[in-house]
Amino acid sequence: MRKTLMRPEMKTGVSTPVVTPIMPAAVYAADSPDALDAQYEGRTEGYTYAREGHPNADVVATRIDALEGAEGGIVTGSGMAAVSAALLGLLSSGDHVVGADQLYGRSLRMMSEDLPRLGIATTLADAGDADSIAQALRPETRMVLIELVSNPTLRLAELDGIAALCRERGILLAVDNTFTTPASVQPLARGADIVIHSVTKLLAGHADVTLGYVVAKDPAINDRMRVFAVTAGLTPSPFDCWLAERGLMTFGLRFEKAQETAGALAEFLSGQPGVRQVLYPGRADHPDAARTQALLRGRPGTMLSFEIEGGRPAANAFCEAADGVAFAPTLGDVGTTLSHPASSSHRALTPEGRAALGISEGFFRVSVGLEEPEALCATFAEGLAAARGA
Ligand SMILES: *Cc1c(COP(=O)(O)O)cnc(C)c1O
């Protein structure tokens, strides 16, 4: 009979599952108006409506909080939703924000198109040089948004100098830690006020969820972002959160293994004919090698870039021959992925604009995955041989 009342039949409290259940419920029932009061006033815990929060999101938030040394993190439906929660949830018309000039493409677009449309002025500056950021500051600057390793040239930010500037002037420092991850650096412990992640990438790690995370050190600022995220509907799906929780279980192991292989691949590539340069922050010949120790605690990560001779024809030949490596615009997957900035992330720039950043037609970025290093190097060798013949 009860079935006809459309209430759940699942037995709870009988046995303890060893894996978090997926809770897709969009709505939660309350016992009474008094019980609802208690919940809204924070005297009891509970859920009301999934856009406002749900158990699977809370599990992911708690796990990333632990990695970042944070509290009360907000899980969002994508990395860009997390960027939006920070920028749109905290800034107002008349404010000014400084962004790193090599931010993730969509973050750059938000800086150049969306914020100005809403009356928020923006300036881009070089995060590798705290003086460049200092020169961009104005009396009405409220926030500085940087990434610690630039895409795709893998230059390291001058985090300590920028954090000192922001602290002096009471400006919020937001760090997108997607590339570097808490395995290398915990930005909140280094003077940042806000940390952002595209959980889609290394943290979830299997290229099967789109998810983000944002947290502020100051609980009042964190609450403002949470309220905006709920209002704007930046909420994640329970299933994506469930997959991300599973991915997070192995994040540390995946990072270590991929980082080791990245070092081996960088070493291999640097000795190959037809390779013009290899950029990996773990190598002594990297322009910011000295910062790798100080900023990344000697953990240079899983990303490297390299440049081959022969322009676009060689680049095409490389991709086709190295087809065991996915040519795909992502990073942090269990499989190694290859991106070609000139035809993807940086295609909107003129060839001169790309040249100024050091991005030629032969420039590739690699996100190293979990393949065995020997097999991976062999695949790259096939690509290089084809590129030389192109
Ligand atoms: C991918 C990425 C984003 C955006 O994340 P989505 O999950 O794709 O929305 C933001 N910042 C960086 C550094 C990224 O790599």
PDBQT file of the ligand as one rigid body, heavy atoms in Angstrom, charges set to zero:
ROOT
HETATM    1  C1  LIG A 401      39.813  23.368 -17.561  1.00  0.00    +0.000 C 
HETATM    2  C2  LIG A 401      40.192  24.530 -16.746  1.00  0.00    +0.000 A 
HETATM    3  C3  LIG A 401      39.231  25.418 -16.252  1.00  0.00    +0.000 A 
HETATM    4  C4  LIG A 401      37.758  25.257 -16.539  1.00  0.00    +0.000 C 
HETATM    5  O1  LIG A 401      37.267  24.074 -16.013  1.00  0.00    +0.000 OA
HETATM    6  P1  LIG A 401      35.980  23.306 -16.612  1.00  0.00    +0.000 P 
HETATM    7  O2  LIG A 401      35.784  22.202 -15.640  1.00  0.00    +0.000 OA
HETATM    8  O3  LIG A 401      36.345  22.868 -17.987  1.00  0.00    +0.000 OA
HETATM    9  O4  LIG A 401      34.879  24.308 -16.625  1.00  0.00    +0.000 OA
HETATM   10  C5  LIG A 401      39.654  26.482 -15.477  1.00  0.00    +0.000 A 
HETATM   11  N1  LIG A 401      40.960  26.677 -15.214  1.00  0.00    +0.000 NA
HETATM   12  C6  LIG A 401      41.922  25.852 -15.687  1.00  0.00    +0.000 A 
HETATM   13  C7  LIG A 401      43.338  26.128 -15.358  1.00  0.00    +0.000 C 
HETATM   14  C8  LIG A 401      41.568  24.756 -16.471  1.00  0.00    +0.000 A 
HETATM   15  O5  LIG A 401      42.515  23.946 -16.941  1.00  0.00    +0.000 OA
ENDROOT
TORSDOF 0
